[in-house]
């Protein structure tokens, strides 16, 4: 059984109800996550900036915008709205 499946077992959750989320967050490799997100965001940005030069017709690019770019931007917007940074203190 994988680690994620083990963590979601009802008996494990009951026994660790107060620290399950904290323990999970402690195991996140934020450096790797930052690198992967930056890499993919850069690729998405390059594609969007060069969409008129890419191979394929407008219908294909419209579907890519509908199915990939716009949902990703929406998710990023939700993230930005949920994580506020106080810039006055910086």
PDB file of N, CA, C and O in Angstrom, chain B, residues numbered from 101:
ATOM      1  N   UNK B 101       0.848  -1.171   0.000  1.00  0.00           N
ATOM      2  CA  UNK B 101       0.000   0.000   0.000  1.00  0.00           C
ATOM      3  C   UNK B 101       0.895   1.236   0.000  1.00  0.00           C
ATOM      4  O   UNK B 101       1.871   1.304   0.747  1.00  0.00           O
ATOM      5  N   UNK B 102       0.558   2.206  -0.838  1.00  0.00           N
ATOM      6  CA  UNK B 102       1.342   3.423  -0.932  1.00  0.00           C
ATOM      7  C   UNK B 102       1.182   4.310   0.289  1.00  0.00           C
ATOM      8  O   UNK B 102       0.242   4.157   1.069  1.00  0.00           O
ATOM      9  N   UNK B 103       2.114   5.238   0.441  1.00  0.00           N
ATOM     10  CA  UNK B 103       2.109   6.147   1.586  1.00  0.00           C
ATOM     11  C   UNK B 103       0.827   6.963   1.641  1.00  0.00           C
ATOM     12  O   UNK B 103       0.231   7.114   2.707  1.00  0.00           O
ATOM     13  N   UNK B 104       0.404   7.485   0.511  1.00  0.00           N
ATOM     14  CA  UNK B 104      -0.821   8.290   0.483  1.00  0.00           C
ATOM     15  C   UNK B 104      -2.025   7.453   0.904  1.00  0.00           C
ATOM     16  O   UNK B 104      -2.856   7.915   1.685  1.00  0.00           O
ATOM     17  N   UNK B 105      -2.126   6.218   0.390  1.00  0.00           N
ATOM     18  CA  UNK B 105      -3.242   5.343   0.757  1.00  0.00           C
ATOM     19  C   UNK B 105      -3.201   5.029   2.244  1.00  0.00           C
ATOM     20  O   UNK B 105      -4.240   5.003   2.903  1.00  0.00           O
ATOM     21  N   UNK B 106      -2.005   4.789   2.776  1.00  0.00           N
ATOM     22  CA  UNK B 106      -1.878   4.495   4.210  1.00  0.00           C
ATOM     23  C   UNK B 106      -2.317   5.683   5.041  1.00  0.00           C
ATOM     24  O   UNK B 106      -2.960   5.515   6.077  1.00  0.00           O
ATOM     25  N   UNK B 107      -1.979   6.874   4.600  1.00  0.00           N
ATOM     26  CA  UNK B 107      -2.355   8.069   5.349  1.00  0.00           C
ATOM     27  C   UNK B 107      -3.862   8.299   5.351  1.00  0.00           C
ATOM     28  O   UNK B 107      -4.400   8.934   6.258  1.00  0.00           O
ATOM     29  N   UNK B 108      -4.532   7.785   4.340  1.00  0.00           N
ATOM     30  CA  UNK B 108      -5.967   8.009   4.239  1.00  0.00           C
ATOM     31  C   UNK B 108      -6.801   6.915   4.885  1.00  0.00           C
ATOM     32  O   UNK B 108      -8.029   6.988   4.862  1.00  0.00           O
ATOM     33  N   UNK B 109      -6.160   5.902   5.463  1.00  0.00           N
ATOM     34  CA  UNK B 109      -6.905   4.855   6.159  1.00  0.00           C
ATOM     35  C   UNK B 109      -7.624   5.459   7.358  1.00  0.00           C
ATOM     36  O   UNK B 109      -7.029   6.243   8.098  1.00  0.00           O
ATOM     37  N   UNK B 110      -8.893   5.110   7.566  1.00  0.00           N
ATOM     38  CA  UNK B 110      -9.656   5.688   8.676  1.00  0.00           C
ATOM     39  C   UNK B 110      -8.998   5.509  10.039  1.00  0.00           C
ATOM     40  O   UNK B 110      -9.049   6.425  10.860  1.00  0.00           O
ATOM     41  N   UNK B 111      -8.381   4.353  10.305  1.00  0.00           N
ATOM     42  CA  UNK B 111      -7.767   4.143  11.621  1.00  0.00           C
ATOM     43  C   UNK B 111      -6.561   5.064  11.806  1.00  0.00           C
ATOM     44  O   UNK B 111      -6.336   5.582  12.899  1.00  0.00           O
ATOM     45  N   UNK B 112      -5.792   5.265  10.744  1.00  0.00           N
ATOM     46  CA  UNK B 112      -4.643   6.157  10.837  1.00  0.00           C
ATOM     47  C   UNK B 112      -5.101   7.592  11.050  1.00  0.00           C
ATOM     48  O   UNK B 112      -4.514   8.325  11.846  1.00  0.00           O
ATOM     49  N   UNK B 113      -6.142   7.990  10.342  1.00  0.00           N
ATOM     50  CA  UNK B 113      -6.636   9.359  10.482  1.00  0.00           C
ATOM     51  C   UNK B 113      -7.162   9.614  11.886  1.00  0.00           C
ATOM     52  O   UNK B 113      -6.920  10.683  12.447  1.00  0.00           O
ATOM     53  N   UNK B 114      -7.876   8.656  12.463  1.00  0.00           N
ATOM     54  CA  UNK B 114      -8.415   8.837  13.812  1.00  0.00           C
ATOM     55  C   UNK B 114      -7.289   8.956  14.834  1.00  0.00           C
ATOM     56  O   UNK B 114      -7.348   9.788  15.740  1.00  0.00           O
ATOM     57  N   UNK B 115      -6.273   8.128  14.685  1.00  0.00           N
ATOM     58  CA  UNK B 115      -5.173   8.120  15.647  1.00  0.00           C
ATOM     59  C   UNK B 115      -4.337   9.400  15.553  1.00  0.00           C
ATOM     60  O   UNK B 115      -3.738   9.817  16.544  1.00  0.00           O
ATOM     61  N   UNK B 116      -4.291  10.017  14.387  1.00  0.00           N
ATOM     62  CA  UNK B 116      -3.447  11.186  14.174  1.00  0.00           C
ATOM     63  C   UNK B 116      -4.255  12.405  13.726  1.00  0.00           C
ATOM     64  O   UNK B 116      -3.755  13.246  12.980  1.00  0.00           O
ATOM     65  N   UNK B 117      -5.481  12.495  14.176  1.00  0.00           N
ATOM     66  CA  UNK B 117      -6.385  13.538  13.713  1.00  0.00           C
ATOM     67  C   UNK B 117      -5.809  14.931  13.894  1.00  0.00           C
ATOM     68  O   UNK B 117      -6.042  15.798  13.052  1.00  0.00           O
ATOM     69  N   UNK B 118      -5.076  15.170  14.947  1.00  0.00           N
ATOM     70  CA  UNK B 118      -4.619  16.526  15.232  1.00  0.00           C
ATOM     71  C   UNK B 118      -3.371  16.926  14.471  1.00  0.00           C
ATOM     72  O   UNK B 118      -3.105  18.119  14.329  1.00  0.00           O
ATOM     73  N   UNK B 119      -2.588  15.965  13.972  1.00  0.00           N
ATOM     74  CA  UNK B 119      -1.334  16.337  13.315  1.00  0.00           C
ATOM     75  C   UNK B 119      -1.191  15.800  11.898  1.00  0.00           C
ATOM     76  O   UNK B 119      -0.136  15.978  11.289  1.00  0.00           O
ATOM     77  N   UNK B 120      -2.208  15.154  11.355  1.00  0.00           N
ATOM     78  CA  UNK B 120      -2.090  14.551  10.032  1.00  0.00           C
ATOM     79  C   UNK B 120      -1.708  15.580   8.975  1.00  0.00           C
ATOM     80  O   UNK B 120      -0.783  15.338   8.200  1.00  0.00           O
ATOM     81  N   UNK B 121      -2.381  16.700   8.922  1.00  0.00           N
ATOM     82  CA  UNK B 121      -2.068  17.720   7.925  1.00  0.00           C
ATOM     83  C   UNK B 121      -0.695  18.326   8.165  1.00  0.00           C
ATOM     84  O   UNK B 121       0.051  18.573   7.217  1.00  0.00           O
ATOM     85  N   UNK B 122      -0.365  18.561   9.401  1.00  0.00           N
ATOM     86  CA  UNK B 122       0.937  19.121   9.741  1.00  0.00           C
ATOM     87  C   UNK B 122       2.051  18.174   9.318  1.00  0.00           C
ATOM     88  O   UNK B 122       3.052  18.603   8.745  1.00  0.00           O
ATOM     89  N   UNK B 123       1.879  16.892   9.600  1.00  0.00           N
ATOM     90  CA  UNK B 123       2.887  15.898   9.209  1.00  0.00           C
ATOM     91  C   UNK B 123       3.024  15.810   7.689  1.00  0.00           C
ATOM     92  O   UNK B 123       4.131  15.685   7.166  1.00  0.00           O
ATOM     93  N   UNK B 124       1.906  15.876   6.993  1.00  0.00           N
ATOM     94  CA  UNK B 124       1.941  15.829   5.532  1.00  0.00           C
ATOM     95  C   UNK B 124       2.683  17.035   4.977  1.00  0.00           C
ATOM     96  O   UNK B 124       3.514  16.891   4.080  1.00  0.00           O
ATOM     97  N   UNK B 125       2.394  18.216   5.495  1.00  0.00           N
ATOM     98  CA  UNK B 125       3.046  19.444   5.021  1.00  0.00           C
ATOM     99  C   UNK B 125       4.550  19.390   5.290  1.00  0.00           C
ATOM    100  O   UNK B 125       5.342  19.866   4.477  1.00  0.00           O
ATOM    101  N   UNK B 126       4.937  18.826   6.401  1.00  0.00           N
ATOM    102  CA  UNK B 126       6.376  18.723   6.718  1.00  0.00           C
ATOM    103  C   UNK B 126       7.132  17.871   5.712  1.00  0.00           C
ATOM    104  O   UNK B 126       8.334  18.060   5.525  1.00  0.00           O
ATOM    105  N   UNK B 127       6.442  16.927   5.056  1.00  0.00           N
ATOM    106  CA  UNK B 127       7.103  16.048   4.102  1.00  0.00           C
ATOM    107  C   UNK B 127       7.143  16.618   2.682  1.00  0.00           C
ATOM    108  O   UNK B 127       7.771  16.026   1.804  1.00  0.00           O
ATOM    109  N   UNK B 128       6.495  17.738   2.442  1.00  0.00           N
ATOM    110  CA  UNK B 128       6.479  18.314   1.098  1.00  0.00           C
ATOM    111  C   UNK B 128       7.845  18.903   0.771  1.00  0.00           C
ATOM    112  O   UNK B 128       8.418  19.648   1.566  1.00  0.00           O
ATOM    113  N   UNK B 129       8.344  18.572  -0.377  1.00  0.00           N
ATOM    114  CA  UNK B 129       9.616  19.111  -0.861  1.00  0.00           C
ATOM    115  C   UNK B 129       9.296  20.388  -1.637  1.00  0.00           C
ATOM    116  O   UNK B 129       9.113  20.352  -2.854  1.00  0.00           O
ATOM    117  N   UNK B 130       9.231  21.511  -0.930  1.00  0.00           N
ATOM    118  CA  UNK B 130       8.828  22.774  -1.549  1.00  0.00           C
ATOM    119  C   UNK B 130       9.847  23.276  -2.566  1.00  0.00           C
ATOM    120  O   UNK B 130       9.474  23.964  -3.517  1.00  0.00           O
ATOM    121  N   UNK B 131      11.114  22.950  -2.389  1.00  0.00           N
ATOM    122  CA  UNK B 131      12.111  23.349  -3.384  1.00  0.00           C
ATOM    123  C   UNK B 131      11.831  22.666  -4.717  1.00  0.00           C
ATOM    124  O   UNK B 131      11.864  23.308  -5.768  1.00  0.00           O
ATOM    125  N   UNK B 132      11.558  21.383  -4.674  1.00  0.00           N
ATOM    126  CA  UNK B 132      11.232  20.641  -5.907  1.00  0.00           C
ATOM    127  C   UNK B 132       9.909  21.113  -6.489  1.00  0.00           C
ATOM    128  O   UNK B 132       9.794  21.292  -7.701  1.00  0.00           O
ATOM    129  N   UNK B 133       8.915  21.314  -5.644  1.00  0.00           N
ATOM    130  CA  UNK B 133       7.619  21.800  -6.103  1.00  0.00           C
ATOM    131  C   UNK B 133       7.761  23.159  -6.779  1.00  0.00           C
ATOM    132  O   UNK B 133       7.169  23.398  -7.831  1.00  0.00           O
ATOM    133  N   UNK B 134       8.540  24.039  -6.178  1.00  0.00           N
ATOM    134  CA  UNK B 134       8.797  25.365  -6.750  1.00  0.00           C
ATOM    135  C   UNK B 134       9.447  25.237  -8.124  1.00  0.00           C
ATOM    136  O   UNK B 134       9.063  25.929  -9.066  1.00  0.00           O
ATOM    137  N   UNK B 135      10.429  24.352  -8.233  1.00  0.00           N
ATOM    138  CA  UNK B 135      11.124  24.154  -9.503  1.00  0.00           C
ATOM    139  C   UNK B 135      10.172  23.619 -10.572  1.00  0.00           C
ATOM    140  O   UNK B 135      10.174  24.108 -11.702  1.00  0.00           O
ATOM    141  N   UNK B 136       9.366  22.624 -10.226  1.00  0.00           N
ATOM    142  CA  UNK B 136       8.443  22.030 -11.193  1.00  0.00           C
ATOM    143  C   UNK B 136       7.368  23.018 -11.636  1.00  0.00           C
ATOM    144  O   UNK B 136       7.045  23.095 -12.821  1.00  0.00           O
ATOM    145  N   UNK B 137       6.824  23.760 -10.701  1.00  0.00           N
ATOM    146  CA  UNK B 137       5.788  24.742 -11.040  1.00  0.00           C
ATOM    147  C   UNK B 137       6.377  25.851 -11.901  1.00  0.00           C
ATOM    148  O   UNK B 137       5.761  26.262 -12.884  1.00  0.00           O
ATOM    149  N   UNK B 138       7.558  26.339 -11.545  1.00  0.00           N
ATOM    150  CA  UNK B 138       8.205  27.393 -12.332  1.00  0.00           C
ATOM    151  C   UNK B 138       8.499  26.923 -13.748  1.00  0.00           C
ATOM    152  O   UNK B 138       8.304  27.659 -14.715  1.00  0.00           O
ATOM    153  N   UNK B 139       8.968  25.695 -13.854  1.00  0.00           N
ATOM    154  CA  UNK B 139       9.287  25.115 -15.155  1.00  0.00           C
ATOM    155  C   UNK B 139       8.042  25.039 -16.047  1.00  0.00           C
ATOM    156  O   UNK B 139       8.078  25.430 -17.214  1.00  0.00           O
ATOM    157  N   UNK B 140       6.942  24.528 -15.479  1.00  0.00           N
ATOM    158  CA  UNK B 140       5.711  24.371 -16.249  1.00  0.00           C
ATOM    159  C   UNK B 140       5.048  25.708 -16.542  1.00  0.00           C
ATOM    160  O   UNK B 140       4.482  25.897 -17.619  1.00  0.00           O
ATOM    161  N   UNK B 141       5.112  26.629 -15.601  1.00  0.00           N
ATOM    162  CA  UNK B 141       4.554  27.956 -15.836  1.00  0.00           C
ATOM    163  C   UNK B 141       5.332  28.665 -16.942  1.00  0.00           C
ATOM    164  O   UNK B 141       4.742  29.360 -17.769  1.00  0.00           O
ATOM    165  N   UNK B 142       6.641  28.493 -16.958  1.00  0.00           N
ATOM    166  CA  UNK B 142       7.456  29.062 -18.025  1.00  0.00           C
ATOM    167  C   UNK B 142       7.095  28.489 -19.387  1.00  0.00           C
ATOM    168  O   UNK B 142       7.023  29.223 -20.372  1.00  0.00           O
ATOM    169  N   UNK B 143       6.868  27.177 -19.446  1.00  0.00           N
ATOM    170  CA  UNK B 143       6.477  26.539 -20.708  1.00  0.00           C
ATOM    171  C   UNK B 143       5.107  27.029 -21.157  1.00  0.00           C
ATOM    172  O   UNK B 143       4.898  27.292 -22.341  1.00  0.00           O
ATOM    173  N   UNK B 144       4.182  27.151 -20.226  1.00  0.00           N
ATOM    174  CA  UNK B 144       2.845  27.660 -20.544  1.00  0.00           C
ATOM    175  C   UNK B 144       2.922  29.092 -21.056  1.00  0.00           C
ATOM    176  O   UNK B 144       2.240  29.451 -22.016  1.00  0.00           O
ATOM    177  N   UNK B 145       3.743  29.900 -20.423  1.00  0.00           N
ATOM    178  CA  UNK B 145       3.934  31.288 -20.819  1.00  0.00           C
ATOM    179  C   UNK B 145       4.513  31.370 -22.235  1.00  0.00           C
ATOM    180  O   UNK B 145       4.020  32.134 -23.064  1.00  0.00           O
ATOM    181  N   UNK B 146       5.556  30.587 -22.509  1.00  0.00           N
ATOM    182  CA  UNK B 146       6.160  30.586 -23.843  1.00  0.00           C
ATOM    183  C   UNK B 146       5.157  30.172 -24.911  1.00  0.00           C
ATOM    184  O   UNK B 146       5.093  30.778 -25.980  1.00  0.00           O
ATOM    185  N   UNK B 147       4.379  29.142 -24.617  1.00  0.00           N
ATOM    186  CA  UNK B 147       3.375  28.698 -25.584  1.00  0.00           C
ATOM    187  C   UNK B 147       2.366  29.818 -25.841  1.00  0.00           C
ATOM    188  O   UNK B 147       2.059  30.134 -26.991  1.00  0.00           O
ATOM    189  N   UNK B 148       1.850  30.418 -24.757  1.00  0.00           N
ATOM    190  CA  UNK B 148       0.842  31.469 -24.901  1.00  0.00           C
ATOM    191  C   UNK B 148       1.392  32.677 -25.652  1.00  0.00           C
ATOM    192  O   UNK B 148       0.684  33.282 -26.456  1.00  0.00           O
ATOM    193  N   UNK B 149       2.644  33.030 -25.395  1.00  0.00           N
ATOM    194  CA  UNK B 149       3.246  34.188 -26.057  1.00  0.00           C
ATOM    195  C   UNK B 149       3.535  33.927 -27.535  1.00  0.00           C
ATOM    196  O   UNK B 149       3.621  34.869 -28.323  1.00  0.00           O
ATOM    197  N   UNK B 150       3.684  32.668 -27.914  1.00  0.00           N
ATOM    198  CA  UNK B 150       4.021  32.314 -29.304  1.00  0.00           C
ATOM    199  C   UNK B 150       2.917  31.519 -29.980  1.00  0.00           C
ATOM    200  O   UNK B 150       3.178  30.810 -30.951  1.00  0.00           O
ATOM    201  N   UNK B 151       1.707  31.621 -29.494  1.00  0.00           N
ATOM    202  CA  UNK B 151       0.609  30.800 -29.996  1.00  0.00           C
ATOM    203  C   UNK B 151       0.346  31.029 -31.488  1.00  0.00           C
ATOM    204  O   UNK B 151      -0.063  30.106 -32.193  1.00  0.00           O
ATOM    205  N   UNK B 152       0.575  32.237 -31.964  1.00  0.00           N
ATOM    206  CA  UNK B 152       0.338  32.535 -33.377  1.00  0.00           C
ATOM    207  C   UNK B 152       1.402  31.920 -34.283  1.00  0.00           C
ATOM    208  O   UNK B 152       1.180  31.757 -35.483  1.00  0.00           O
ATOM    209  N   UNK B 153       2.554  31.579 -33.712  1.00  0.00           N
ATOM    210  CA  UNK B 153       3.651  31.005 -34.491  1.00  0.00           C
ATOM    211  C   UNK B 153       3.673  29.476 -34.429  1.00  0.00           C
ATOM    212  O   UNK B 153       4.394  28.838 -35.197  1.00  0.00           O
ATOM    213  N   UNK B 154       2.899  28.888 -33.530  1.00  0.00           N
ATOM    214  CA  UNK B 154       2.920  27.434 -33.330  1.00  0.00           C
ATOM    215  C   UNK B 154       2.223  26.716 -34.488  1.00  0.00           C
ATOM    216  O   UNK B 154       1.355  27.274 -35.160  1.00  0.00           O
ATOM    217  N   UNK B 155       2.628  25.468 -34.697  1.00  0.00           N
ATOM    218  CA  UNK B 155       2.004  24.654 -35.737  1.00  0.00           C
ATOM    219  C   UNK B 155       0.575  24.315 -35.352  1.00  0.00           C
ATOM    220  O   UNK B 155       0.241  24.225 -34.170  1.00  0.00           O
ATOM    221  N   UNK B 156      -0.255  24.129 -36.352  1.00  0.00           N
ATOM    222  CA  UNK B 156      -1.645  23.766 -36.114  1.00  0.00           C
ATOM    223  C   UNK B 156      -2.571  24.932 -36.416  1.00  0.00           C
ATOM    224  O   UNK B 156      -2.148  26.086 -36.490  1.00  0.00           O
ATOM    225  N   UNK B 157      -3.813  24.609 -36.583  1.00  0.00           N
ATOM    226  CA  UNK B 157      -4.792  25.636 -36.921  1.00  0.00           C
ATOM    227  C   UNK B 157      -5.365  26.311 -35.688  1.00  0.00           C
ATOM    228  O   UNK B 157      -5.122  25.898 -34.554  1.00  0.00           O
ATOM    229  N   UNK B 158      -6.133  27.363 -35.942  1.00  0.00           N
ATOM    230  CA  UNK B 158      -6.742  28.108 -34.840  1.00  0.00           C
ATOM    231  C   UNK B 158      -7.655  27.256 -33.966  1.00  0.00           C
ATOM    232  O   UNK B 158      -7.773  27.500 -32.765  1.00  0.00           O
ATOM    233  N   UNK B 159      -8.298  26.263 -34.561  1.00  0.00           N
ATOM    234  CA  UNK B 159      -9.194  25.402 -33.779  1.00  0.00           C
ATOM    235  C   UNK B 159      -8.414  24.621 -32.728  1.00  0.00           C
ATOM    236  O   UNK B 159      -8.857  24.482 -31.588  1.00  0.00           O
ATOM    237  N   UNK B 160      -7.254  24.116 -33.121  1.00  0.00           N
ATOM    238  CA  UNK B 160      -6.405  23.363 -32.184  1.00  0.00           C
ATOM    239  C   UNK B 160      -5.934  24.274 -31.056  1.00  0.00           C
ATOM    240  O   UNK B 160      -6.000  23.904 -29.884  1.00  0.00           O
ATOM    241  N   UNK B 161      -5.466  25.446 -31.405  1.00  0.00           N
ATOM    242  CA  UNK B 161      -4.962  26.366 -30.388  1.00  0.00           C
ATOM    243  C   UNK B 161      -6.079  26.865 -29.476  1.00  0.00           C
ATOM    244  O   UNK B 161      -5.858  27.104 -28.289  1.00  0.00           O
ATOM    245  N   UNK B 162      -7.275  27.020 -30.032  1.00  0.00           N
ATOM    246  CA  UNK B 162      -8.410  27.416 -29.201  1.00  0.00           C
ATOM    247  C   UNK B 162      -8.738  26.324 -28.182  1.00  0.00           C
ATOM    248  O   UNK B 162      -9.055  26.625 -27.031  1.00  0.00           O
ATOM    249  N   UNK B 163      -8.664  25.064 -28.597  1.00  0.00           N
ATOM    250  CA  UNK B 163      -8.911  23.955 -27.661  1.00  0.00           C
ATOM    251  C   UNK B 163      -7.831  23.904 -26.584  1.00  0.00           C
ATOM    252  O   UNK B 163      -8.131  23.639 -25.420  1.00  0.00           O
ATOM    253  N   UNK B 164      -6.572  24.157 -26.962  1.00  0.00           N
ATOM    254  CA  UNK B 164      -5.484  24.173 -25.985  1.00  0.00           C
ATOM    255  C   UNK B 164      -5.707  25.298 -24.981  1.00  0.00           C
ATOM    256  O   UNK B 164      -5.492  25.122 -23.782  1.00  0.00           O
ATOM    257  N   UNK B 165      -6.138  26.448 -25.476  1.00  0.00           N
ATOM    258  CA  UNK B 165      -6.443  27.562 -24.564  1.00  0.00           C
ATOM    259  C   UNK B 165      -7.586  27.181 -23.628  1.00  0.00           C
ATOM    260  O   UNK B 165      -7.513  27.422 -22.423  1.00  0.00           O
ATOM    261  N   UNK B 166      -8.642  26.586 -24.183  1.00  0.00           N
ATOM    262  CA  UNK B 166      -9.816  26.210 -23.386  1.00  0.00           C
ATOM    263  C   UNK B 166      -9.497  25.126 -22.368  1.00  0.00           C
ATOM    264  O   UNK B 166      -9.921  25.212 -21.215  1.00  0.00           O
ATOM    265  N   UNK B 167      -8.749  24.101 -22.787  1.00  0.00           N
ATOM    266  CA  UNK B 167      -8.548  22.928 -21.942  1.00  0.00           C
ATOM    267  C   UNK B 167      -7.311  22.985 -21.058  1.00  0.00           C
ATOM    268  O   UNK B 167      -7.223  22.244 -20.078  1.00  0.00           O
ATOM    269  N   UNK B 168      -6.350  23.850 -21.383  1.00  0.00           N
ATOM    270  CA  UNK B 168      -5.102  23.878 -20.624  1.00  0.00           C
ATOM    271  C   UNK B 168      -4.801  25.258 -20.041  1.00  0.00           C
ATOM    272  O   UNK B 168      -4.720  25.421 -18.824  1.00  0.00           O
ATOM    273  N   UNK B 169      -4.639  26.234 -20.906  1.00  0.00           N
ATOM    274  CA  UNK B 169      -4.171  27.539 -20.432  1.00  0.00           C
ATOM    275  C   UNK B 169      -5.170  28.210 -19.498  1.00  0.00           C
ATOM    276  O   UNK B 169      -4.808  28.617 -18.394  1.00  0.00           O
ATOM    277  N   UNK B 170      -6.418  28.329 -19.928  1.00  0.00           N
ATOM    278  CA  UNK B 170      -7.395  29.036 -19.097  1.00  0.00           C
ATOM    279  C   UNK B 170      -7.671  28.334 -17.767  1.00  0.00           C
ATOM    280  O   UNK B 170      -7.744  29.015 -16.744  1.00  0.00           O
ATOM    281  N   UNK B 171      -7.829  26.999 -17.728  1.00  0.00           N
ATOM    282  CA  UNK B 171      -7.996  26.350 -16.420  1.00  0.00           C
ATOM    283  C   UNK B 171      -6.775  26.524 -15.504  1.00  0.00           C
ATOM    284  O   UNK B 171      -6.926  26.688 -14.293  1.00  0.00           O
ATOM    285  N   UNK B 172      -5.571  26.487 -16.083  1.00  0.00           N
ATOM    286  CA  UNK B 172      -4.360  26.674 -15.274  1.00  0.00           C
ATOM    287  C   UNK B 172      -4.301  28.089 -14.706  1.00  0.00           C
ATOM    288  O   UNK B 172      -3.977  28.284 -13.534  1.00  0.00           O
ATOM    289  N   UNK B 173      -4.614  29.060 -15.537  1.00  0.00           N
ATOM    290  CA  UNK B 173      -4.607  30.452 -15.072  1.00  0.00           C
ATOM    291  C   UNK B 173      -5.678  30.648 -13.995  1.00  0.00           C
ATOM    292  O   UNK B 173      -5.447  31.369 -13.024  1.00  0.00           O
ATOM    293  N   UNK B 174      -6.821  30.028 -14.151  1.00  0.00           N
ATOM    294  CA  UNK B 174      -7.881  30.122 -13.142  1.00  0.00           C
ATOM    295  C   UNK B 174      -7.406  29.533 -11.808  1.00  0.00           C
ATOM    296  O   UNK B 174      -7.616  30.130 -10.751  1.00  0.00           O
ATOM    297  N   UNK B 175      -6.770  28.366 -11.865  1.00  0.00           N
ATOM    298  CA  UNK B 175      -6.254  27.731 -10.648  1.00  0.00           C
ATOM    299  C   UNK B 175      -5.186  28.600  -9.993  1.00  0.00           C
ATOM    300  O   UNK B 175      -5.175  28.755  -8.772  1.00  0.00           O
ATOM    301  N   UNK B 176      -4.295  29.162 -10.792  1.00  0.00           N
ATOM    302  CA  UNK B 176      -3.264  30.056 -10.247  1.00  0.00           C
ATOM    303  C   UNK B 176      -3.891  31.303  -9.627  1.00  0.00           C
ATOM    304  O   UNK B 176      -3.424  31.780  -8.593  1.00  0.00           O
ATOM    305  N   UNK B 177      -4.928  31.826 -10.240  1.00  0.00           N
ATOM    306  CA  UNK B 177      -5.626  32.995  -9.695  1.00  0.00           C
ATOM    307  C   UNK B 177      -6.247  32.663  -8.343  1.00  0.00           C
ATOM    308  O   UNK B 177      -6.174  33.463  -7.410  1.00  0.00           O
ATOM    309  N   UNK B 178      -6.858  31.485  -8.236  1.00  0.00           N
ATOM    310  CA  UNK B 178      -7.412  31.051  -6.952  1.00  0.00           C
ATOM    311  C   UNK B 178      -6.318  30.945  -5.898  1.00  0.00           C
ATOM    312  O   UNK B 178      -6.513  31.354  -4.754  1.00  0.00           O
ATOM    313  N   UNK B 179      -5.169  30.397  -6.279  1.00  0.00           N
ATOM    314  CA  UNK B 179      -4.034  30.274  -5.362  1.00  0.00           C
ATOM    315  C   UNK B 179      -3.579  31.655  -4.896  1.00  0.00           C
ATOM    316  O   UNK B 179      -3.380  31.878  -3.702  1.00  0.00           O
ATOM    317  N   UNK B 180      -3.416  32.574  -5.835  1.00  0.00           N
ATOM    318  CA  UNK B 180      -2.955  33.927  -5.497  1.00  0.00           C
ATOM    319  C   UNK B 180      -3.937  34.602  -4.549  1.00  0.00           C
ATOM    320  O   UNK B 180      -3.528  35.283  -3.609  1.00  0.00           O
ATOM    321  N   UNK B 181      -5.211  34.417  -4.789  1.00  0.00           N
ATOM    322  CA  UNK B 181      -6.232  35.021  -3.925  1.00  0.00           C
ATOM    323  C   UNK B 181      -6.245  34.404  -2.526  1.00  0.00           C
ATOM    324  O   UNK B 181      -6.573  35.078  -1.550  1.00  0.00           O
ATOM    325  N   UNK B 182      -5.888  33.126  -2.431  1.00  0.00           N
ATOM    326  CA  UNK B 182      -5.951  32.472  -1.119  1.00  0.00           C
ATOM    327  C   UNK B 182      -4.689  32.665  -0.289  1.00  0.00           C
ATOM    328  O   UNK B 182      -4.732  32.503   0.931  1.00  0.00           O
ATOM    329  N   UNK B 183      -3.572  33.007  -0.916  1.00  0.00           N
ATOM    330  CA  UNK B 183      -2.314  33.204  -0.195  1.00  0.00           C
ATOM    331  C   UNK B 183      -1.931  34.673  -0.307  1.00  0.00           C
ATOM    332  O   UNK B 183      -1.323  35.106  -1.285  1.00  0.00           O
ATOM    333  N   UNK B 184      -2.302  35.416   0.711  1.00  0.00           N
ATOM    334  CA  UNK B 184      -2.019  36.855   0.729  1.00  0.00           C
ATOM    335  C   UNK B 184      -0.650  37.099   1.356  1.00  0.00           C
ATOM    336  O   UNK B 184      -0.287  36.477   2.354  1.00  0.00           O
ATOM    337  N   UNK B 185       0.097  38.013   0.754  1.00  0.00           N
ATOM    338  CA  UNK B 185       1.395  38.397   1.276  1.00  0.00           C
ATOM    339  C   UNK B 185       1.338  39.874   1.631  1.00  0.00           C
ATOM    340  O   UNK B 185       0.957  40.713   0.816  1.00  0.00           O
ATOM    341  N   UNK B 186       1.723  40.171   2.858  1.00  0.00           N
ATOM    342  CA  UNK B 186       1.720  41.557   3.305  1.00  0.00           C
ATOM    343  C   UNK B 186       3.004  42.214   2.800  1.00  0.00           C
ATOM    344  O   UNK B 186       4.077  41.995   3.362  1.00  0.00           O
ATOM    345  N   UNK B 187       2.895  43.011   1.749  1.00  0.00           N
ATOM    346  CA  UNK B 187       4.084  43.631   1.133  1.00  0.00           C
ATOM    347  C   UNK B 187       4.547  44.856   1.901  1.00  0.00           C
ATOM    348  O   UNK B 187       5.656  45.330   1.656  1.00  0.00           O
ATOM    349  N   UNK B 188       3.752  45.387   2.816  1.00  0.00           N
ATOM    350  CA  UNK B 188       4.160  46.551   3.589  1.00  0.00           C
ATOM    351  C   UNK B 188       5.311  46.229   4.538  1.00  0.00           C
ATOM    352  O   UNK B 188       6.128  47.098   4.840  1.00  0.00           O
ATOM    353  N   UNK B 189       5.378  44.974   5.011  1.00  0.00           N
ATOM    354  CA  UNK B 189       6.417  44.567   5.957  1.00  0.00           C
ATOM    355  C   UNK B 189       7.724  44.227   5.258  1.00  0.00           C
ATOM    356  O   UNK B 189       8.751  44.088   5.921  1.00  0.00           O
ATOM    357  N   UNK B 190       7.713  44.091   3.939  1.00  0.00           N
ATOM    358  CA  UNK B 190       8.912  43.638   3.224  1.00  0.00           C
ATOM    359  C   UNK B 190       9.759  44.794   2.781  1.00  0.00           C
ATOM    360  O   UNK B 190      10.805  44.592   2.165  1.00  0.00           O
TER     361      UNK B 190
END
